[in-house]
Amino acid sequence: MTEGENINIEAIRKTLLDRQAELERLTASSAESREIVELDQTLQGRLSRIDAMQQQEMAKETERRRQIEQQRIVAALKRVDEGNYGYCVQCDEDIEPKRLALDPSVPVCIKCAER
């Protein structure tokens, strides 16, 4: 980062750690919604089973996205620790501070993201 564009690394670290903790809480609280759907016809009708299966798949997809975000946060924290935070992992150019403010875990600059 250039001198005029200093970012508060400790504030970034706290934001990343807070989001990581929030994702972990969401994962724990939504575990039941990803469990196997009971398909006993005596317990519920066909449409209710289909609806339950659809909700389960949506919960699984949401969890998959959480896992991806958690991986990005871990990688961003590693870049913070190594002193590489704020630089694009592809071209090594500065990532705009506004882009980092929007998503502190973003790994690439806008040019590389558009490719």
KAHU-V330103 format. One record per residue. RES is the residue in one letter. PSI is psi as a letter, one per 40 degrees, with the letter a starting at -180 (* if undefined). Layout:
res: (RES & RES)
psi: (PSI & PSI)
This chain:
res: (M & T & E & G & E & N & I & N & I & E & A & I & R & K & T & L & L & D & R & Q & A & E & L & E & R & L & T & A & S & S & A & E & S & R & E & I & V & E & L & D & Q & T & L & Q & G & R & L & S & R & I & D & A & M & Q & Q & Q & E & M & A & K & E & T & E & R & R & R & Q & I & E & Q & Q & R & I & V & A & A & L & K & R & V & D & E & G & N & Y & G & Y & C & V & Q & C & D & E & D & I & E & P & K & R & L & A & L & D & P & S & V & P & V & C & I & K & C & A & E & R)
psi: (i & i & d & e & f & i & i & g & d & d & d & d & d & d & d & d & d & d & d & d & d & d & d & d & d & d & d & d & e & e & d & d & e & e & i & h & h & h & f & h & d & e & d & i & i & d & d & d & d & d & d & d & d & d & d & d & d & d & d & d & d & d & d & d & d & d & d & d & d & d & d & d & d & d & d & d & d & d & d & d & d & e & e & e & h & e & i & h & e & d & e & e & i & i & h & h & d & d & d & d & d & d & g & e & e & h & e & i & i & d & d & d & d & e & *)
